[in-house]
Amino acid sequence: MSTTRPTHPEIALALLDLKRKHREAQAVADLRNDVESIAQLAWAEDKGTATLRMVMAVHGWPGHTLAGEAGADAAWWLAQHSDDPTFQEQALELLQEAVQAGEATLRHLAFLTDRVRVRTGRPQLYGTAFAVDASGVRAFAVEDPERLDERRAEMGLEPFDEFDKVVRLITKLPPATA
């Protein structure tokens, strides 16, 4: 990865700002779980998707050279949290190309791959996607679970058991319903 200045710092800043707004809206929605905060989160996701879609249409995936490491991370965050499955599939294709070109990380590719697979009813490959509801936290189904840690290692991810513990520690469960 490069630590040089991005060729398009204005894109990096826009993506970083949208990621910040999404994270703020997400935190409020998680805490309050009311119509207004959920609407604000939906707005942040829609704005992130629309902006990233425009960037991708002009430049392809906003990788390390274009947006810097932080901007590329923000682009992945916005794609990962988009509510548009078709857009996520398009982003995944461009992200795969960017990884092959050394412009994006394997970690981002693993997470977005799993997100797209789960959304399309297929088992995930890397064990990065979890369901959270009142009954607890659980990983979505995994393809060929015997080779999961091998695939995770290829993508630069820690063993699944370690990741699972972290996810369970940081995940806030919704209140139980009566």
C-alpha positions as CSV (number, residue, x, y, z in Angstrom):
1,M,0.0,0.0,0.0
2,S,1.1,3.5,-0.8
3,T,1.4,6.3,1.8
4,T,1.8,8.9,-0.9
5,R,-0.7,11.7,-1.4
6,P,-3.8,10.7,-3.3
7,T,-4.2,12.0,-6.8
8,H,-7.8,13.1,-6.0
9,P,-7.8,14.3,-2.4
10,E,-11.2,16.0,-2.9
11,I,-12.7,12.5,-3.6
12,A,-10.9,11.1,-0.5
13,L,-12.3,13.9,1.6
14,A,-15.8,13.4,0.3
15,L,-15.7,9.7,0.9
16,L,-14.3,10.2,4.4
17,D,-17.0,12.7,5.2
18,L,-19.7,10.3,4.1
19,K,-18.2,7.5,6.1
20,R,-18.2,9.7,9.2
21,K,-21.8,10.7,8.6
22,H,-22.8,7.1,8.2
23,R,-21.0,6.0,11.4
24,E,-22.6,8.8,13.3
25,A,-26.1,8.0,12.0
26,Q,-25.5,4.3,12.7
27,A,-24.5,4.9,16.3
28,V,-27.6,7.0,16.9
29,A,-29.9,4.5,15.2
30,D,-28.4,1.7,17.3
31,L,-29.0,3.6,20.5
32,R,-32.4,5.2,19.8
33,N,-33.9,2.8,17.3
34,D,-36.6,5.3,16.4
35,V,-38.1,6.3,13.0
36,E,-36.1,9.5,12.8
37,S,-32.7,8.0,13.5
38,I,-33.4,5.1,11.2
39,A,-34.4,7.6,8.4
40,Q,-31.1,9.5,9.0
41,L,-29.2,6.2,8.7
42,A,-31.0,5.4,5.4
43,W,-30.2,8.9,4.1
44,A,-26.5,8.4,4.9
45,E,-26.5,5.0,3.2
46,D,-28.3,6.4,0.1
47,K,-25.9,9.4,-0.1
48,G,-22.9,7.2,0.3
49,T,-24.1,4.9,-2.4
50,A,-25.0,7.7,-4.8
51,T,-21.6,9.4,-4.3
52,L,-19.6,6.2,-4.6
53,R,-21.6,5.2,-7.7
54,M,-20.6,8.5,-9.4
55,V,-16.9,8.1,-8.4
56,M,-16.9,4.6,-9.8
57,A,-18.5,5.6,-13.0
58,V,-15.8,8.2,-13.7
59,H,-12.7,6.6,-12.1
60,G,-13.4,2.9,-11.3
61,W,-12.8,1.7,-7.8
62,P,-11.3,4.6,-5.7
63,G,-8.2,2.8,-4.7
64,H,-5.0,3.8,-2.9
65,T,-3.6,5.9,-5.6
66,L,-6.8,7.9,-6.3
67,A,-8.1,8.3,-2.8
68,G,-5.3,7.3,-0.5
69,E,-5.5,4.4,2.0
70,A,-8.1,6.3,4.2
71,G,-10.2,7.2,1.2
72,A,-10.1,3.7,-0.2
73,D,-11.2,2.4,3.2
74,A,-14.1,4.9,3.3
75,A,-15.1,3.7,-0.2
76,W,-15.2,0.1,1.0
77,W,-17.2,1.1,4.1
78,L,-19.8,2.9,1.9
79,A,-20.0,-0.1,-0.5
80,Q,-20.2,-2.5,2.5
81,H,-23.1,-0.6,4.0
82,S,-25.0,0.2,0.9
83,D,-28.7,-0.9,0.9
84,D,-28.5,-1.5,-2.9
85,P,-27.6,-5.2,-3.7
86,T,-27.0,-4.5,-7.4
87,F,-24.6,-1.6,-6.6
88,Q,-22.8,-3.9,-4.1
89,E,-22.2,-6.4,-6.8
90,Q,-20.9,-3.7,-9.2
91,A,-18.6,-2.4,-6.4
92,L,-17.4,-6.0,-5.7
93,E,-16.4,-6.4,-9.4
94,L,-14.4,-3.2,-9.4
95,L,-12.9,-3.9,-6.0
96,Q,-11.7,-7.3,-7.3
97,E,-9.9,-5.5,-10.1
98,A,-8.4,-3.0,-7.7
99,V,-7.1,-5.8,-5.5
100,Q,-5.4,-7.4,-8.5
101,A,-3.9,-4.1,-9.4
102,G,-2.6,-3.6,-5.9
103,E,-5.0,-0.7,-5.3
104,A,-7.2,-2.2,-2.6
105,T,-6.9,-4.7,0.3
106,L,-7.7,-8.4,0.4
107,R,-9.5,-7.7,3.7
108,H,-11.9,-5.3,2.1
109,L,-12.5,-7.9,-0.7
110,A,-13.2,-10.6,1.8
111,F,-15.8,-8.6,3.7
112,L,-17.6,-7.3,0.6
113,T,-17.6,-10.8,-1.0
114,D,-19.3,-12.2,2.1
115,R,-21.8,-9.3,2.2
116,V,-22.8,-9.9,-1.4
117,R,-22.9,-13.7,-1.1
118,V,-25.2,-13.5,2.0
119,R,-27.5,-11.0,0.4
120,T,-27.9,-13.2,-2.6
121,G,-28.6,-16.3,-0.5
122,R,-25.3,-18.0,-0.8
123,P,-23.0,-19.1,2.0
124,Q,-20.2,-16.8,2.8
125,L,-16.5,-17.7,2.1
126,Y,-14.6,-15.9,4.9
127,G,-16.9,-15.8,7.9
128,T,-17.1,-12.0,8.2
129,A,-20.9,-11.6,8.1
130,F,-23.1,-12.1,11.2
131,A,-26.8,-11.8,12.0
132,V,-27.8,-10.0,15.2
133,D,-31.2,-10.2,16.7
134,A,-32.8,-10.5,20.2
135,S,-31.7,-14.1,20.4
136,G,-28.0,-13.3,20.0
137,V,-25.2,-13.1,17.5
138,R,-24.5,-15.8,14.9
139,A,-22.3,-16.1,11.8
140,F,-24.2,-16.7,8.6
141,A,-23.6,-20.1,6.9
142,V,-20.1,-20.7,5.6
143,E,-19.2,-22.6,2.4
144,D,-16.7,-25.4,3.1
145,P,-16.3,-24.6,6.8
146,E,-13.4,-27.0,7.2
147,R,-11.2,-24.7,5.0
148,L,-12.5,-21.4,6.5
149,D,-9.4,-20.5,8.4
150,E,-7.2,-21.3,5.4
151,R,-9.3,-19.0,3.2
152,R,-9.2,-16.3,6.0
153,A,-5.4,-16.5,6.2
154,E,-5.2,-16.1,2.4
155,M,-7.1,-12.8,2.8
156,G,-5.0,-11.6,5.7
157,L,-7.7,-12.3,8.3
158,E,-7.3,-13.7,11.7
159,P,-8.6,-17.2,12.5
160,F,-12.4,-17.3,12.7
161,D,-12.6,-18.2,16.4
162,E,-10.6,-15.0,17.3
163,F,-12.8,-12.8,15.0
164,D,-16.0,-14.4,16.4
165,K,-14.9,-13.5,20.0
166,V,-14.3,-9.9,18.9
167,V,-17.6,-9.6,17.1
168,R,-19.5,-10.9,20.1
169,L,-17.7,-8.5,22.4
170,I,-18.4,-5.4,20.4
171,T,-21.9,-6.2,19.2
172,K,-24.8,-4.6,20.9
173,L,-27.8,-6.8,21.1
174,P,-31.2,-5.3,20.5
175,P,-33.6,-5.3,23.5
176,A,-35.6,-8.5,24.0
177,T,-39.2,-8.3,23.0
178,A,-41.9,-9.5,25.3
